[in-house]
Amino acid sequence: MKLRRDKQFRVPERLYLCRGGTGNSMGSWMGRIAIRRWAIGLLFAGMAMPAPATKPLSVEQLEDLLAANQGKPDAHVASQLADVELTERVSPVRLAKWEKQFPGSKSHELLLRMADEAAFLKTPALDMMRIDAPDQETQEHMVALALEYVKTTLTRLPNFTATRETTHFEDAPAQEEVWGGGQSGSGWRSRPFGITMGKVEAKPLHATGTYSTSVTYRNGYEVHNEAAKAASGGAPAGLTTSGEFGPVLSVVIGDASRNRVTWGYWEKGAGDPVAVVRYQVPEDHSNYLVAIPNGTKIEEVYPGYHGEIAIDPATGTILRLSLIADLTGPYQSLQNAIEVEYAPVEIGDRAYICPMHSVAFSKVPVAGTTPNAPSGTVTVQTQMNDVVFSQYHLFRI
């Protein structure tokens, strides 16, 4: 995914916040936000696989399951978690608590995978606050603060470097393997002589490796180190992302501000309550480009999309943002989404709001297949990246 090139949008003079029906105007907001290039590259291989049987649990139910297995061996805990599928989103604070309680490598991988798969689901009641929704004027003021924050946030950031650590997940299909001797007999119906057939069992979504790279932010642009080093010898081919340091904010806020934004709920934050609003961007207003493999070609589409934005109501600082593509025919069987979490980071002698964690999730047709096959016959593969940003340092030339 990337943005349409050479295009700017003006933040509209009116932004609507609604609770269903037509919203009220929030007055004018001056200025432009330039759309910077933002890309999520997709490279895929493999085949589709049938979904394994799962055990859906809410966050509260998983808390109970973990409590019942506290202190037990890693292998035992992992066996209890292997088929669990969460039905609600997990907060960073809650996930960090789970990872501290269950530090075993198998349990850690399963907890991380479950939380990332649930990143785009509803927030559990456990993490919501029972506070009345603010009045319309207050809602409009909070979103205006967020718009101003996005307009100026890139200019606030100094030149810096950071470490980007990515854990890559993907599924693997059941497939037949063929090995043995040469061809014999006559006619196309003849079986190869000496050929042995075997079957490789399907694997559900699983971690395939973790790799790190350095990211440099300089003069308002995100610059990636092409010589990325990985513990396994290099970054695996697959889903890659960039743009978390600013472009994604500009794109989503710019697109959403031309459409309706609705009140969501109050969410528990590290300190004061966090305001969560929902947005919806239709296809004809979208600047979000999805590149879809179609046989030997790449098809580019601009789908509509929706998601949530978590805002510090006092400052307009954006603390979490999600984007879920609304792909329509003939691509309705595909999926694409990204979530980014932001928090204060010490760079030099000052604190700045920077990305701390992101999740990218995608289901696309595998190489050589077509996305517009009849429904139910599209061959897709699931890939997911868990990305942690750390080791922020001032960049000096």
HELIX and SHEET records of a PDB file:
HELIX    1   1 VAL A   59  ALA A   68  1                                  10    
HELIX    2   2 ASP A   74  LEU A   81  1                                   8    
HELIX    3   3 PRO A   92  GLN A  101  1                                  10    
HELIX    4   4 SER A  105  GLU A  117  1                                  13    
HELIX    5   5 ALA A  125  ASP A  127  5                                   3    
HELIX    6   6 GLN A  136  ARG A  156  1                                  21    
HELIX    7   7 PRO A  247  ALA A  256  1                                  10    
HELIX    8   8 GLU A  283  HIS A  285  5                                   3    
SHEET    1   A 2 GLN A   8  ARG A  10  0                                        
SHEET    2   A 2 ARG A  32  ALA A  34 -1                                        
SHEET    1   B11 TYR A  16  CYS A  18  0                                        
SHEET    2   B11 ARG A 260  GLU A 267  1                                        
SHEET    3   B11 VAL A 274  VAL A 281 -1                                        
SHEET    4   B11 GLY A 304  ILE A 311 -1                                        
SHEET    5   B11 ILE A 318  ASP A 326 -1                                        
SHEET    6   B11 GLN A 335  ILE A 347 -1                                        
SHEET    7   B11 ARG A 350  PRO A 365 -1                                        
SHEET    8   B11 VAL A 380  LEU A 394 -1                                        
SHEET    9   B11 PHE A 160  ALA A 172 -1                                        
SHEET   10   B11 LYS A 203  ARG A 218 -1                                        
SHEET   11   B11 TYR A 221  HIS A 224 -1                                        
SHEET    1   C11 TYR A  16  CYS A  18  0                                        
SHEET    2   C11 ARG A 260  GLU A 267  1                                        
SHEET    3   C11 VAL A 274  VAL A 281 -1                                        
SHEET    4   C11 GLY A 304  ILE A 311 -1                                        
SHEET    5   C11 ILE A 318  ASP A 326 -1                                        
SHEET    6   C11 GLN A 335  ILE A 347 -1                                        
SHEET    7   C11 ARG A 350  PRO A 365 -1                                        
SHEET    8   C11 VAL A 380  LEU A 394 -1                                        
SHEET    9   C11 PHE A 160  ALA A 172 -1                                        
SHEET   10   C11 LYS A 203  ARG A 218 -1                                        
SHEET   11   C11 LYS A 229  ALA A 230 -1                                        
SHEET    1   D 2 LYS A  55  LEU A  57  0                                        
SHEET    2   D 2 VAL A  84  LEU A  86  1                                        
SHEET    1   E 2 GLN A 175  GLY A 180  0                                        
SHEET    2   E 2 ILE A 195  VAL A 200 -1                                        
SHEET    1   F 2 VAL A 290  ASN A 294  0                                        
SHEET    2   F 2 LYS A 297  VAL A 301 -1                                        
END                                                                             
